[in-house]
Amino acid sequence: MTFRSDSTSIDIQRDAVVLSKLDDLVAGLLAFEQHDYESAIASLSEVNDSHPAKFAIAQERLGVTYLAVNNPAFAIEPLERALQIYERLDPVSLTVAECKMHLGIAYAQTGHHEMALSEYRHVVHRVPDWSVAYFQMARSHACRNRALECVEALLLAAQLDASAFERARTDADFAKVRESAEFQRRCCA
């Protein structure tokens, strides 16, 4: 076995760059936890711009940060990239379900309810007791004016969280179906 100092030097330089990005990653995660979303976006973007395929957590947190600042259109790309990495590593992990949930919310907030519903279906298949996923499904069905599907998802959410009906009665996204006979009969009784 021969030892090549030039390749070792390149490996050390590459590792040093990756380690410096870990500092940015930690800074971004801490900023997010402190609700300093501007700093979080800056730090996480720095990580993602330099190593888009290496740091799934940075991609996901960047997407979640964009959701937190009500910018779902910017959330989609990093969440999709994070999901690709997570699915490659462990397709049945809870991390995949969480990422799909965030991606579904981003799709729904940009008006892509069918894509959102697809993500939510994956989430409830993996985590059948996640009431928020059923509630988000109900919300997307309501936005598509599908009263029956909305009520069915809302009933599943309410089995897990009794406040689901009350939230649906006051949430503006449910306005299209709130007056339907199905909603009145099954959710307001």
N, C-alpha and C positions, 0 to 999 in steps of 0.2 A: 504494500500500500504506500503510495506516495502522498506527500503532504504538499499542497500548493498554497502558498501564502497569499497569492492574489485572490483566489476564490474565498479564502477565509476572511480577507479584508472586505470583500463585497458582502459576505454574509453578515459580518459585524455591522457594516454600515446599514444594511437593510433592516437588521434587528433594532438598531438604534432609532431608525425612522419609525418603525412600528411602536416602539416603546414611547416615543414622543407623542404619538397619536393616542396612546393609552391615557396620557395626561389630559389631552383634549377630551377624550371620552369621559373620564371621571369628572372633569370640570363641567361638561355638558349635563351629565346625570345629576350632579349636585345642584347646578343652576335650575334644572327642571324641578327638583324636589323643593327648592326654595321659591318656586313660582317666578323665577327670573327668566322668562321665556325668551327674551331677546338674546341673552347670553347663551342660553341653552341652544338656540338655533345656530348661533355663530360657532360655538364649539363643536356641536355635532355635525354641522355642515363641513367643517374643516376635516373631521375624521372621514366623513363619507366621500368628500371630493378626492381625498388622497388614496383611500382604500375601500371602494364601494362594495367589494365582494368579501371583505374580511370581517367587518364589524356589524353583524346583524342587529345587535342591540342598539348600536348608534343609529342605524336606519330606522328601526322601530320607534325609538324614543324621539327621533326627529319628526316622524309622522305624527306621533301622539302629541308632540309639542305644537305642531301646526293645527291639530284639532283643538287644542286648548286655547289657541289664539283665534279660533274661528276662521281658519283658512284651510278648509278640507281639500280644496283642489291641489294645494301643495303637499298635502299629507299622502296622497295616493302613491306617488312614485316611490318614496322611501319605504312605505309599508309593503308595497309589492316586492321590492328588492329584498327586504327583510324576510318576507314570507318565502321567497324562493330559497334563501339560505336555510331558514329553519326547516323547511320541508325536505331539503336535501339531507340535513343532519339527522332529523328524527320526525318523520311525517305525522306521527300520532301523539306528539307531545302537547302538553297544555299550553306551551308557548306558542305553538302553531294556532291553537284555538283562540288565544288572546289576540294574536296578530290579525287573524281573520275577523275577529270582532271589531277591532279598530278599523280595519280596511272596509268592512261592511258599513260602519258609521260614516266613514269618509265618502264612500259611494253614495249612500243615502243623502247625505248633506249636499252632494253635488247633483242630486236628481236622478242618479242611476240606481233606481230601486230594484230592478231585476238583478243587477250585479250584487247589490247589498243582500238581497234575499238568498242568493246562492251562497254567500259567505256565512250568513246566519244559519242556514241549513247545515253547513259543515260544523259550525260551532255546537249546535244542539245535538248533532249526532255524536260528537266527541264528549260534550259536557251537557248531558240531558237535564241537569238540575240548575242551569244558569238562567234565572228568571229574566235578567236583562236582555239576553239574546232573544227570548220569546217576545218580550216587550218591543224590542227593535223590529222584529219581524212584523208584529202587529202594526207598528207605526208605518213601516214601508207599505204594507197592504193598504192601510188607511190612505196614504198618499196616492196610491193607485186606484182609490175608490172601490176597493174589494172588501165589502162589508163582511161577508161570510168568512173569508180567510183571515181578516183582521180579528174578528171575534174569536175564531178558533185559536189563534196564537195568543190572544189576550187571556183567554181562559187558561191556557197552559201557564202563562206568566203568573196569573192570579193564584194558581194552585201552589206556586212557590213563593209568592210575595203578595200578600193581601192588599197592598197599596196600589197594585197595578190598575184596578178598575178606576179608582179615584184619580190617578194620574191621567188616565185616558179620557176621563170626563172633562178635564181642564186643559189638556195639551192641545195646542192649536193644530198639530198635524192630524189629529183625529176628527177634525171638523167635518170632513166630507162624509164620514160614516156614522157620526154620532147620532144623527137623527134617523138612521135607518131602523126599520122594524127589528132586524136581527140584533143590532147593538142595544136597542132599548129593551128588548125582551130578555136577552141573556146577560147583559152587563149592568143594567140599571135596576134590576128587580130587587 
